Amino acid sequence: MTFFETIKCYDEEIFNLKWHQQRIAKAIGLNINLQDYIYPPNTKLLKCKIIYNDSGILDISYFKYIPRETNSFKLIFDDTIDYKYKRTDRKKLDNLFNQKGNADEIIIIKNGFVSDTSIANIAIFQNGIWVTPKLPLLKGTCRNRLIEEKIIFEKNITIKELLKSQKIALMNSMIDFKIISNFDIIYSKEILEKK
């Protein structure tokens, strides 16, 4: 099985290495010093993609990063999806993403609770604090850092709580913690009633 990490590089700085290294260690049981492998080719905002397996680093590539607009979300229900580690095989996630219709992104509902989007962890602003799903599909590196820094807190988030939220945030290694105040959530009322 192969895995990957997406690491932000900008102006000769490499971001969140501690948390990426922790995730690699959990996935394959090896402590790898990523600082020995990452040498950004320029000072622009880059996405460094590291592919690895239980024998170590397999490939490192760099891409210019262009953020995506994400203001509309479609609720997608899937109780069986499993993406505990950041595997290179994303077929199941891609299949769910392809159901987004005209929305920019999906929000996956698993076992009745909000889990993740296809590319980022999610948080909602509730009662004066930011909360993020207790059971996400993937424990992202940015999410782990923000929990450790007590900026976000874990909680099971219901669909009703998500729909009542006035602000949501997406977080991943490239966008960090992106607050979205103007957003639409698309869902089928019939499906929601059955849930």
N, C-alpha and C positions, 0 to 999 in steps of 0.2 A: 504494500500500500504506500502511495506517495502523498505527501502533504506539502503545503506551501505557506509562506508568510509574506505579507505585503507590508513593506516598511517605508515610512516617509523619510525622504532625504531632501534637505533644502539648505542651500548656502553652506555646504560642507558639514552640516549637522545631521546626525542620524538619530531619529526620534524613537523613544520608548523601547530601547534595546532590552532593558531588564525584563519587561513583560513578554516580549517576543521570545527571549531565551527561556523564560519559565514555561511558556506554552510548548516550545520544542521539546524541552526536557520531559514534560508530561506526556507528550504524544509518542516519543520514541525512547525515552529513558537515557538520553545522552545529554551531557552538559556541553553545549557548543558556544564558544565565544564568537558571536557574530561580528564583533569589531575586527576580527582577523580576516573576514571575508568581504566586507562591504567597502568598496572604494568608488563613490559616486563620480561619474565622468565629467560632471560640470556642477555649477552652483544653482541651477534651476530647480524648481519643484519637481521631484522625481518620485516615481513609484518603483521601489526596488522589490523584485519578486524572487524569493528564494524557494527553490524546490528541493525537498529532502525526503529521505526515508530512514529506516532504522540503521542504515550503514553510514549516514552522514549527509552532507550537502551534495546535491547532484547538479544544480544549475543556479546561476545568478544572472538576472537580466534587469535592465533599467528602462523605464518608459516615462515620457513626459506625462505629467498628470493633468487631466482636464476634468474638473468637477462636473457632475451631472446635476441638472435641475431636478429637485424632488419636492413637489408641492401637492401632488395628488396620490392617494394610496388606495388600493383595492384590498379588501379583506379576503384572504384565501384560507380555507379550512383544510388542515391535514393533521390527523392525530398520529400518523405513523412515521413522519419524517424524522431522521436522526442525522445530526451533523455536529457531533460532539467535538470533533477535531477538524481542522481546516484542510480537508482532503482535496486533492486536485480533481477528483471525480465529483462534479457538481451537477450531474444530470437531473437528480430529483429537484434540487433548488431551481435549476434552469426551467424545468417543466412547470413548476409553480409560477415562476416569473412570467412565463409565456402566457399565463392566464390573466395578465393585468389589464387587457383591453386598452382603453385610452388613458389609463392611469400611468403616472411616472414610475411607480414602484408598488410592491405588495407589502402587506402586513400579514404575517402567518399566524393563524390562531391554532393552537395545539391544545387538545383536551380542555377546550373552553376558555383558555387564557391567552393573552397576547404573548408571543414569543419574540420574533425578530422580523426584520425585513430581509430581502435577499442579499443585501450587501452591507448591512449595518445593524448594530444593536439599536434598540429604541428606548426612550424614556418619556414619561409624561410628567407634567407639572401638576401636582396634586396637593392641596392643603399646605401650600407654601414650600414644598420640597419637591425635588426631582426623584421619581421612582422608576426603576427599571425591572423588567420581569425577573422573578426569582429563578425561573427555569427557562433560560434562553436556549435557542438552538446551539449557539456557540458562545462561549465565554470569551468575548473579545478582549484584546490587549488594552484598548482605550477604556472599555468598561471596567476591567479589573483595576486599572490605575485610579479611575474616578471613584470607585467604591472604596479603595484603600485611602484615598484623600478625603473621604466623607462628603463628596460633592453630590453623589447619587446614592440611593438606598434600594435594596432589593425588596420586592413585594409582588405577589401574584396580582396581575392587572386584568380585570374583567373587560369584556367588550364594551359594556355600558360606561365604565370608567374612561376607557379610551375615547369613546364618542363624546363624552362630556368635557374632555380636556380642551383647554384653550390654547395650550402650547405643547408641542412635542419636540423631542430632540433626537437626532440620529447621531451615532458615534461609531467611528472606526479609526483605523490607524492613519488614514489620509485626511479625513475631515475633522478629526478630533471630536468636539462636542458642538454640533450644529443645531441651533435652536430655530424652529420653524413655527411662526405665529399664524401665518396665513396658509391654511392647508385644507384639502378636501379628503374625506374618507368615503369611498364608494363601496356599497355593500347591497346585497339582496335582502330586503326585509323578510321575505319568505324563509330564506336560509337562516337568518338570525332568529326568527320565531321558533324554528325547529330546534335550535341550539338551546 
